[in-house]
Amino acid sequence: MRRIELDGRKMDTRAMAHQHIKEALGLPEYYGSNLDALHDCLGEMAGAHITLRYANALRNALGVYAQQLIRVFEDAARERADLVFVIKAP
């Protein structure tokens, strides 16, 4: 299983969040940098363990959008047995 770590401190804006996610997850160039595109890409990933660190920094920077972003990861993990998403304190 591939291990991926996301850093909430690197996601100060929506654009920065999606760029960091794209790079960390190795998403394709055509990734649409929005929540629907993220959900679609997560649905196509094979075997991944994704850890979000510094979630509070993400929440402080993006507020409601941060919660929506986290929910996309949580929903995708519920839908797939080979996808794990966890939030860890720093």
VMD Tcl script that builds the backbone (N, CA, C; Angstrom):
set m [mol new atoms 270]
animate dup $m
set s [atomselect $m all]
$s set {name element resname resid chain x y z} {
  {N N MET 1 A 0.844 -1.180 0.000}
  {CA C MET 1 A 0.000 0.000 0.000}
  {C C MET 1 A 0.891 1.246 0.000}
  {N N ARG 2 A 0.615 2.136 -0.878}
  {CA C ARG 2 A 1.373 3.379 -1.000}
  {C C ARG 2 A 1.030 4.322 0.160}
  {N N ARG 3 A 2.037 4.893 0.797}
  {CA C ARG 3 A 1.836 5.831 1.908}
  {C C ARG 3 A 2.068 7.251 1.420}
  {N N ILE 4 A 1.084 8.104 1.691}
  {CA C ILE 4 A 1.128 9.488 1.233}
  {C C ILE 4 A 0.863 10.386 2.435}
  {N N GLU 5 A 1.666 11.436 2.557}
  {CA C GLU 5 A 1.475 12.370 3.655}
  {C C GLU 5 A 1.157 13.756 3.099}
  {N N LEU 6 A 0.064 14.331 3.599}
  {CA C LEU 6 A -0.325 15.693 3.244}
  {C C LEU 6 A -0.009 16.601 4.425}
  {N N ASP 7 A 0.425 17.808 4.137}
  {CA C ASP 7 A 0.802 18.776 5.170}
  {C C ASP 7 A -0.144 19.973 5.096}
  {N N GLY 8 A -1.010 20.105 6.096}
  {CA C GLY 8 A -1.982 21.186 6.118}
  {C C GLY 8 A -1.365 22.564 6.104}
  {N N ARG 9 A -0.116 22.688 6.517}
  {CA C ARG 9 A 0.570 23.987 6.504}
  {C C ARG 9 A 0.880 24.449 5.088}
  {N N LYS 10 A 0.850 23.543 4.136}
  {CA C LYS 10 A 1.143 23.879 2.745}
  {C C LYS 10 A -0.116 24.180 1.949}
  {N N MET 11 A -1.250 24.305 2.647}
  {CA C MET 11 A -2.535 24.499 1.971}
  {C C MET 11 A -3.214 25.772 2.469}
  {N N ASP 12 A -2.578 26.906 2.212}
  {CA C ASP 12 A -3.084 28.198 2.695}
  {C C ASP 12 A -4.236 28.751 1.872}
  {N N THR 13 A -4.326 28.348 0.622}
  {CA C THR 13 A -5.408 28.780 -0.262}
  {C C THR 13 A -5.967 27.543 -0.953}
  {N N ARG 14 A -7.107 27.695 -1.579}
  {CA C ARG 14 A -7.670 26.555 -2.317}
  {C C ARG 14 A -6.710 26.083 -3.401}
  {N N ALA 15 A -6.128 27.045 -4.116}
  {CA C ALA 15 A -5.203 26.699 -5.199}
  {C C ALA 15 A -3.984 25.959 -4.650}
  {N N MET 16 A -3.427 26.449 -3.548}
  {CA C MET 16 A -2.261 25.787 -2.950}
  {C C MET 16 A -2.631 24.401 -2.428}
  {N N ALA 17 A -3.826 24.273 -1.873}
  {CA C ALA 17 A -4.278 22.976 -1.360}
  {C C ALA 17 A -4.337 21.956 -2.490}
  {N N HIS 18 A -4.969 22.339 -3.579}
  {CA C HIS 18 A -5.105 21.394 -4.689}
  {C C HIS 18 A -3.758 21.099 -5.346}
  {N N GLN 19 A -2.868 22.070 -5.399}
  {CA C GLN 19 A -1.537 21.828 -5.962}
  {C C GLN 19 A -0.757 20.843 -5.090}
  {N N HIS 20 A -0.818 21.041 -3.777}
  {CA C HIS 20 A -0.122 20.137 -2.852}
  {C C HIS 20 A -0.695 18.725 -2.952}
  {N N ILE 21 A -2.004 18.624 -2.990}
  {CA C ILE 21 A -2.662 17.317 -3.110}
  {C C ILE 21 A -2.272 16.653 -4.435}
  {N N LYS 22 A -2.303 17.427 -5.508}
  {CA C LYS 22 A -1.955 16.892 -6.832}
  {C C LYS 22 A -0.547 16.320 -6.837}
  {N N GLU 23 A 0.390 17.080 -6.278}
  {CA C GLU 23 A 1.778 16.620 -6.243}
  {C C GLU 23 A 1.954 15.412 -5.327}
  {N N ALA 24 A 1.381 15.474 -4.138}
  {CA C ALA 24 A 1.555 14.396 -3.160}
  {C C ALA 24 A 0.931 13.084 -3.637}
  {N N LEU 25 A -0.238 13.169 -4.268}
  {CA C LEU 25 A -0.933 11.969 -4.714}
  {C C LEU 25 A -0.524 11.533 -6.113}
  {N N GLY 26 A 0.251 12.375 -6.804}
  {CA C GLY 26 A 0.648 12.049 -8.172}
  {C C GLY 26 A -0.533 12.042 -9.123}
  {N N LEU 27 A -1.415 13.028 -8.978}
  {CA C LEU 27 A -2.605 13.090 -9.826}
  {C C LEU 27 A -2.226 13.531 -11.231}
  {N N PRO 28 A -3.049 13.173 -12.201}
  {CA C PRO 28 A -2.725 13.490 -13.601}
  {C C PRO 28 A -2.805 14.992 -13.890}
  {N N GLU 29 A -2.178 15.400 -14.989}
  {CA C GLU 29 A -2.159 16.809 -15.390}
  {C C GLU 29 A -3.565 17.362 -15.588}
  {N N TYR 30 A -4.491 16.519 -16.005}
  {CA C TYR 30 A -5.852 16.993 -16.271}
  {C C TYR 30 A -6.698 17.143 -15.005}
  {N N TYR 31 A -6.112 16.876 -13.823}
  {CA C TYR 31 A -6.832 17.036 -12.566}
  {C C TYR 31 A -7.454 18.430 -12.504}
  {N N GLY 32 A -8.744 18.508 -12.218}
  {CA C GLY 32 A -9.496 19.753 -12.289}
  {C C GLY 32 A -9.381 20.695 -11.108}
  {N N SER 33 A -8.623 20.330 -10.077}
  {CA C SER 33 A -8.401 21.187 -8.911}
  {C C SER 33 A -9.694 21.670 -8.266}
  {N N ASN 34 A -10.615 20.732 -8.065}
  {CA C ASN 34 A -11.842 21.023 -7.336}
  {C C ASN 34 A -12.268 19.761 -6.593}
  {N N LEU 35 A -13.260 19.891 -5.736}
  {CA C LEU 35 A -13.649 18.766 -4.884}
  {C C LEU 35 A -14.191 17.583 -5.679}
  {N N ASP 36 A -14.970 17.839 -6.715}
  {CA C ASP 36 A -15.503 16.732 -7.529}
  {C C ASP 36 A -14.379 15.985 -8.239}
  {N N ALA 37 A -13.428 16.732 -8.785}
  {CA C ALA 37 A -12.301 16.095 -9.467}
  {C C ALA 37 A -11.462 15.289 -8.488}
  {N N LEU 38 A -11.289 15.810 -7.283}
  {CA C LEU 38 A -10.537 15.075 -6.267}
  {C C LEU 38 A -11.232 13.765 -5.936}
  {N N HIS 39 A -12.538 13.814 -5.745}
  {CA C HIS 39 A -13.284 12.589 -5.437}
  {C C HIS 39 A -13.142 11.572 -6.568}
  {N N ASP 40 A -13.246 12.044 -7.798}
  {CA C ASP 40 A -13.099 11.136 -8.943}
  {C C ASP 40 A -11.717 10.495 -8.974}
  {N N CYS 41 A -10.677 11.291 -8.746}
  {CA C CYS 41 A -9.311 10.763 -8.766}
  {C C CYS 41 A -9.069 9.788 -7.620}
  {N N LEU 42 A -9.601 10.097 -6.449}
  {CA C LEU 42 A -9.444 9.173 -5.318}
  {C C LEU 42 A -10.145 7.850 -5.602}
  {N N GLY 43 A -11.237 7.910 -6.341}
  {CA C GLY 43 A -11.958 6.690 -6.710}
  {C C GLY 43 A -11.181 5.805 -7.663}
  {N N GLU 44 A -10.192 6.366 -8.324}
  {CA C GLU 44 A -9.386 5.615 -9.287}
  {C C GLU 44 A -8.043 5.175 -8.726}
  {N N MET 45 A -7.707 5.637 -7.513}
  {CA C MET 45 A -6.410 5.283 -6.918}
  {C C MET 45 A -6.419 3.851 -6.418}
  {N N ALA 46 A -5.330 3.172 -6.633}
  {CA C ALA 46 A -5.189 1.808 -6.124}
  {C C ALA 46 A -4.344 1.834 -4.863}
  {N N GLY 47 A -4.837 1.234 -3.803}
  {CA C GLY 47 A -4.109 1.047 -2.564}
  {C C GLY 47 A -3.305 2.211 -2.048}
  {N N ALA 48 A -3.918 3.050 -1.246}
  {CA C ALA 48 A -3.200 4.199 -0.694}
  {C C ALA 48 A -3.589 4.421 0.767}
  {N N HIS 49 A -2.603 4.789 1.547}
  {CA C HIS 49 A -2.799 5.183 2.952}
  {C C HIS 49 A -2.403 6.653 3.022}
  {N N ILE 50 A -3.403 7.527 3.164}
  {CA C ILE 50 A -3.179 8.975 3.132}
  {C C ILE 50 A -3.294 9.520 4.549}
  {N N THR 51 A -2.263 10.220 4.986}
  {CA C THR 51 A -2.242 10.845 6.307}
  {C C THR 51 A -2.215 12.349 6.140}
  {N N LEU 52 A -3.125 13.028 6.822}
  {CA C LEU 52 A -3.136 14.483 6.845}
  {C C LEU 52 A -2.555 14.941 8.171}
  {N N ARG 53 A -1.477 15.683 8.109}
  {CA C ARG 53 A -0.873 16.285 9.296}
  {C C ARG 53 A -1.168 17.778 9.295}
  {N N TYR 54 A -1.153 18.372 10.470}
  {CA C TYR 54 A -1.413 19.799 10.627}
  {C C TYR 54 A -2.783 20.183 10.064}
  {N N ALA 55 A -3.771 19.375 10.375}
  {CA C ALA 55 A -5.138 19.637 9.913}
  {C C ALA 55 A -5.658 20.962 10.456}
  {N N ASN 56 A -5.243 21.347 11.658}
  {CA C ASN 56 A -5.708 22.618 12.213}
  {C C ASN 56 A -5.217 23.802 11.399}
  {N N ALA 57 A -4.013 23.720 10.861}
  {CA C ALA 57 A -3.513 24.789 9.998}
  {C C ALA 57 A -4.375 24.898 8.743}
  {N N LEU 58 A -4.756 23.766 8.199}
  {CA C LEU 58 A -5.637 23.738 7.036}
  {C C LEU 58 A -6.989 24.349 7.378}
  {N N ARG 59 A -7.557 23.940 8.500}
  {CA C ARG 59 A -8.864 24.470 8.918}
  {C C ARG 59 A -8.802 25.976 9.179}
  {N N ASN 60 A -7.729 26.435 9.799}
  {CA C ASN 60 A -7.587 27.868 10.076}
  {C C ASN 60 A -7.480 28.673 8.788}
  {N N ALA 61 A -6.810 28.118 7.798}
  {CA C ALA 61 A -6.606 28.838 6.539}
  {C C ALA 61 A -7.845 28.816 5.648}
  {N N LEU 62 A -8.533 27.672 5.598}
  {CA C LEU 62 A -9.604 27.507 4.605}
  {C C LEU 62 A -11.003 27.350 5.186}
  {N N GLY 63 A -11.128 27.282 6.503}
  {CA C GLY 63 A -12.448 27.234 7.135}
  {C C GLY 63 A -13.338 26.115 6.617}
  {N N VAL 64 A -14.520 26.500 6.155}
  {CA C VAL 64 A -15.518 25.538 5.688}
  {C C VAL 64 A -14.976 24.699 4.527}
  {N N TYR 65 A -14.208 25.316 3.653}
  {CA C TYR 65 A -13.664 24.565 2.519}
  {C C TYR 65 A -12.743 23.447 2.994}
  {N N ALA 66 A -12.006 23.687 4.070}
  {CA C ALA 66 A -11.145 22.642 4.625}
  {C C ALA 66 A -11.982 21.450 5.067}
  {N N GLN 67 A -13.104 21.715 5.712}
  {CA C GLN 67 A -13.981 20.625 6.156}
  {C C GLN 67 A -14.531 19.855 4.957}
  {N N GLN 68 A -14.873 20.567 3.899}
  {CA C GLN 68 A -15.372 19.907 2.692}
  {C C GLN 68 A -14.277 19.047 2.058}
  {N N LEU 69 A -13.074 19.554 2.047}
  {CA C LEU 69 A -11.935 18.826 1.501}
  {C C LEU 69 A -11.686 17.538 2.293}
  {N N ILE 70 A -11.682 17.656 3.594}
  {CA C ILE 70 A -11.492 16.489 4.465}
  {C C ILE 70 A -12.613 15.487 4.248}
  {N N ARG 71 A -13.833 15.977 4.101}
  {CA C ARG 71 A -14.980 15.082 3.882}
  {C C ARG 71 A -14.830 14.288 2.591}
  {N N VAL 72 A -14.252 14.891 1.556}
  {CA C VAL 72 A -14.025 14.170 0.297}
  {C C VAL 72 A -13.104 12.977 0.541}
  {N N PHE 73 A -12.019 13.198 1.290}
  {CA C PHE 73 A -11.102 12.103 1.603}
  {C C PHE 73 A -11.809 11.030 2.446}
  {N N GLU 74 A -12.561 11.452 3.437}
  {CA C GLU 74 A -13.266 10.495 4.302}
  {C C GLU 74 A -14.291 9.684 3.516}
  {N N ASP 75 A -15.049 10.354 2.658}
  {CA C ASP 75 A -16.043 9.647 1.839}
  {C C ASP 75 A -15.385 8.642 0.908}
  {N N ALA 76 A -14.296 9.051 0.271}
  {CA C ALA 76 A -13.596 8.146 -0.652}
  {C C ALA 76 A -13.059 6.931 0.097}
  {N N ALA 77 A -12.557 7.145 1.310}
  {CA C ALA 77 A -12.034 6.031 2.111}
  {C C ALA 77 A -13.155 5.074 2.519}
  {N N ARG 78 A -14.331 5.609 2.782}
  {CA C ARG 78 A -15.478 4.744 3.123}
  {C C ARG 78 A -15.928 3.916 1.925}
  {N N GLU 79 A -15.775 4.473 0.747}
  {CA C GLU 79 A -16.236 3.812 -0.474}
  {C C GLU 79 A -15.276 2.740 -0.972}
  {N N ARG 80 A -14.016 2.807 -0.540}
  {CA C ARG 80 A -13.001 1.880 -1.049}
  {C C ARG 80 A -12.280 1.187 0.086}
  {N N ALA 81 A -12.190 -0.106 0.004}
  {CA C ALA 81 A -11.492 -0.878 1.043}
  {C C ALA 81 A -9.981 -0.694 0.971}
  {N N ASP 82 A -9.457 -0.317 -0.189}
  {CA C ASP 82 A -8.006 -0.190 -0.358}
  {C C ASP 82 A -7.521 1.261 -0.228}
  {N N LEU 83 A -8.363 2.131 0.346}
  {CA C LEU 83 A -7.993 3.525 0.565}
  {C C LEU 83 A -8.215 3.861 2.037}
  {N N VAL 84 A -7.162 4.317 2.690}
  {CA C VAL 84 A -7.224 4.697 4.102}
  {C C VAL 84 A -6.904 6.170 4.211}
  {N N PHE 85 A -7.685 6.892 5.014}
  {CA C PHE 85 A -7.420 8.302 5.276}
  {C C PHE 85 A -7.450 8.532 6.773}
  {N N VAL 86 A -6.386 9.128 7.297}
  {CA C VAL 86 A -6.319 9.435 8.729}
  {C C VAL 86 A -5.797 10.852 8.919}
  {N N ILE 87 A -6.242 11.467 10.005}
  {CA C ILE 87 A -5.750 12.777 10.401}
  {C C ILE 87 A -4.907 12.553 11.640}
  {N N LYS 88 A -3.680 13.042 11.603}
  {CA C LYS 88 A -2.762 12.863 12.735}
  {C C LYS 88 A -2.320 14.219 13.265}
  {N N ALA 89 A -2.212 14.284 14.570}
  {CA C ALA 89 A -1.664 15.478 15.190}
  {C C ALA 89 A -0.176 15.542 14.850}
  {N N PRO 90 A 0.379 16.762 14.782}
  {CA C PRO 90 A 1.793 16.873 14.394}
  {C C PRO 90 A 2.731 16.179 15.360}
}
mol reanalyze $m
mol bondsrecalc $m
mol representation Tube
mol addrep $m
